[in-house]
Amino acid sequence: MRLDGQTRLYAGLAAAPEARRRALLGHLAAELGRPEADIAIERDPFGKPRLTDPHLKYWFNCSSVDGLLLIASSRTGPVGADIETVQRCIPVWEDASATFAPAERARLTALPPPDRALAFARLWTAKEAVLKARGTGIVHGLAEPALAHLDDLSAPPPWRPIQMHVGGECYAVTWYTLPIDEVLVIAARAETSPKPGTT
């Protein structure tokens, strides 16, 4: 299903790397108008997948969980994607948020217990998507980019897109929330964005 013009979610995949690889190759072949056999993918030094042919000017990133595969693409520059389910976040949010900035962790623990997993999923997916767009992944933890300033952290979805800053760069983050098989899925897409006030 298309979440927007450049973000697609595939559901019902077998929980195997080969099933995700086949879905990704099929997606890229359709987007690029080429046979799957002509699509060659490599990984950069941080493990991020990319096309081996840089002349195609096509960037993509993907994330998977529980038979779901999220693919974000761009023809203008690097993009990052992350997907989670609130159900998966319920038992792990407290330990996983240990790598967040102290102010973010404090905000999470101050929320009513039923709201914490959803708020955590929102922060986690945005941070992962930005760091994947940046090309570093979570190697250096998740303290940055910081999101403690979100004034609606406990608000239910839908959430408005935001701008996030890390390493002197600006990223546009969009969240997608949808129920699949009675499970709330949170997905985030991030891509480089002009800084406010620039063209």
N, C-alpha and C positions, 0 to 999 in steps of 0.2 A: 504494500500500500504506500502511496506517495504522501509524505507528511508535508512537503512543499515541493517546489520545482526542482530542488537539488538534493532532497533528503528522502530516502526510501527505507521502509521497514519490511523485512521479510519474516514471516511467521511460520511455525510448524516445521522447522528444519530439524533434522536428526542431530543429536548432540555429539557431533563428530567433526573434526577439523576439515575432513574431505567434503562434507555437505556444505560447510560455510565457504570453502574455496570454490566449489562449483557454482554456488549462488553468486559469489562475488564476480567470478569470471563471466557468468551470464549477464550480470548487470553491466559490467564494463563493456562487454561486446555490444550490448544494445545501445548504451550511451555513446559509444565511439563509432558505431556503425561498422564494426570489423568482426571477422570471425574470431571465436574464442581462441583458436589456435594461434592467432596473431597477437594475442595479448600476453605480454611478458611483464612479470612483477618481480621486483627485488625489494630488499629491506635496507633502509639507511642504517648508519652506525647505532642509532637508538632503537632499531627494530621496527620503525614505522614503514608500512608498505608503500611502494610507489611504482609507477610505471617506469620501465627501463628506458623508454624513449621519451626524453625531455621535450622533444619538438611537438609532442601532442598537446602541451599546455593544458593538462587536465590533472587535477589533484583530487585525491579521495582519501577517506579514512573510514574505518569500520569498527564496530564494537558488537559483541554478542553476549547473550545471557538466556538460559532456559529455552533454547530453540528459536530465539529471535536474533535477527541480524540487522543492525542499523548501518546504513551506508550513506555518508555525506560526501558530496562532490562539489567541485568548484572549477571554473575555467579562469579564475582571476588570481588564485594563489592558494597557499596551504589552508587546509581545513581539518578540524578535529571532531570526533564523535564519541559519545559515550552513552551507554544504556544500562539501566538498573530496574529492578522491581522493588516496590516498597516492602514486599514480603521478605525478600532477601536481606533488606537493610535492617529489619526489626531486631534480629539477634546480634548484629555486628556493629551497629552505628557507634556505640560507645567506644569500643576498641579501635575501630577504623578512624574515628575522628581524632585520635591521639596525635595524628600528623597535621591536623588543622592548626591555624593560628589560635592562640589562647582566647582571643576575643570571640572567635567563631564557636569554639568549644563551650565557652561560657554561655553564649546565646542559646546553643542547642540544649544544654542541661537546664536552662531556665524555662524552657518550654514545657507545657503540660506533657506528661509521658506519651499520650496517644499521638501527639504531633511531631515527636522527635524523629522518627524514621523517615517521614515524608520530607521534613526540612533537611535532614542529612542527605537524602537522595538528591535533592535539588542542588545542594552545595557540591556534593561529590561529582555529579555528572557534569556540572559547569566547569569545575576545576580540571577534571580529566580532559574534557573536550578542549579547553584552552591550551593545556600543556601538550596535548597531542597535536593541535594546530601549530603550536610553537616548535614542535619537533623534539622536545626533551622528554616527554612522558613524566612519570612521577618519581623519577630517579632521585630528585632532591626533596621529596616530600610534597605535602600539599598545603603548606603555610601560605604560599603565594600561588596563584592570585588570591587576594583577600576579599572576602565577601561579608565581613561582619557588618558592613554598612547597610545591608538590605533591610529596609524598614518593614517589609512584609514577609519576613522569613516564615512565619507560621500561617500565612494565608494559603487557602486551598488553590489549586490550579483552576484556570490557566494563569500563567505568569507572563508578564510583559518582558520582551527582550531587553537585555542590558548591554552596556559596554564594560569590559573588564580590562585592566591594565596590568601588565607584567613585563619586566625587563625592558621598559621604555617603549613597548608596543601596545597597541590597542586592539581588542578583539570584540566582535559582536557575538553575543551568545543568545541563542533561541532555545527554549524548552518546548518539548512536545509531551503531553500526558494523554494516555489512553488506556482504557481497560481492555485487557485481552484474557479471555478465559477466567474472568472474575479476579484478575490480578492487575493492580495499577502499575503501569509501565511509565517510567520517567526516562526521557531521552533528551540529550542536549547536543547542539551543533554549535561550533565556534569557528570563526574565520577572521582573518586579519581585517581591520577596519580603519579608515582614516581617523586620525585623532580629531575630536571636536574642534572646530575652528579652522580645519585644513581642508584642502580640496584635492 
